[in-house]
Amino acid sequence: MKPEVIELPGVETLDLVVRNVDGQGVLFTRDGKLLGYQVAHVGHYYYDGHKSERVTMYRATFVVQDMKPDVPE
């Protein structure tokens, strides 16, 4: 199972890396920049698929202060 990459015109696509910081998984961009507003102690690993198709996934939670609604006006 290969993840789908969504490309948007004018928006840079970044590779993400999960790193262990004080026992917690934390997301960084491939060039080493920490992604901001990650909520502590909520990122976790989980598995998707079965047997040979099983892949390790990582889920993180972020604090969002201002977010535009995705409902068309």
N, C-alpha and C positions, 0 to 999 in steps of 0.2 A: 504494500500500500504506500504509494508515494504522495506526499502532501501536494496540494494544489497551490501554485503561485499565482496570485492575482496581481497583474500589473496595471497601474493607472498612469495615463499620460501626465508627465510633469512631476511624478512622485517617485522618489528613489526607493528601490527595493533593497532591504538590508538583510544580511544573514544574522541570526541570533545564536548566542552561545549561552548555555547554562553553566555557571561557575559556583563552586562551593565557597561561601563566605561565612565563617563561623558556624558551620554545620547547616546552613540554609542555602537552598538553590536560589540563585539570583540571575536575572537576565541581563546580558550585555550584548552590544552589537559586536560584530566580528572584529572591528577595529579597537575594541576595548572600552567603549563608552558605556557607562552604566545607564540603564533605562530608568528614568525617574518615576517617583510616586508608586513604587512597588510596595504593597502592604506586607509587612513582616510576618513571618511564620504561616503563610498561607500557600506558598508555592509547593507543589508536590509532583512526584513522578507517578505515572500510571501506565498501564499497558493496554494496547489496542490490537485486536486481532487474535488469531489462534495459531499455535504451533509455528510453522516456518514463516507465516505472515505476521507474527506478533512483533510489534515495534514498541519501543519505549517512548512515551510522550511526557511532556512537562507542561503543567498548567500553573499560571501565575495570576494574581489579582492585582489590580491597580486602582488607586484613588483617582477619581475624575471629578474636578470641581465644576467645570463648565463644559457642557456637551450639547452640541446642536441636535435637535430632534431629527430622526431619520424619516419622519412623516412628510410627504410632499405638501407644500403649502398651496 
